[in-house]
Amino acid sequence: MEKGRAIVNAIFARILLFLHSMLMIWRAADVRNNNLLWLLGLVNLVLLAETIYIVIQRKGQERKWFCPCFPDLPVLYITCCMVTGTG
């Protein structure tokens, strides 16, 4: 029962991260009128790979001191600034 809950929690957290990412990309593409920003959604492939690893290899058990999904956020932010010409 505990393994099942850990897997559900791991998948739920990543679904939230994916939805947030796509929502922000949609908003930026809409405001900037630039459909090339949708290519930033490819970063979610890294999140998908990490999700598969956590769920299958580690059976939903998160790492205690490291979360590879959050270091992507500064890279995504910098990439967004470079693509849109801000910052």
Secondary structure as GFF3:
##gff-version 3
##sequence-region A 1 87
A	DSSP	alpha_helix	2	32	.	.	.	ID=ss1
A	DSSP	three_ten_helix	35	43	.	.	.	ID=ss2
A	DSSP	alpha_helix	44	52	.	.	.	ID=ss3
A	DSSP	pi_helix	53	57	.	.	.	ID=ss4
A	DSSP	alpha_helix	72	84	.	.	.	ID=ss5
###
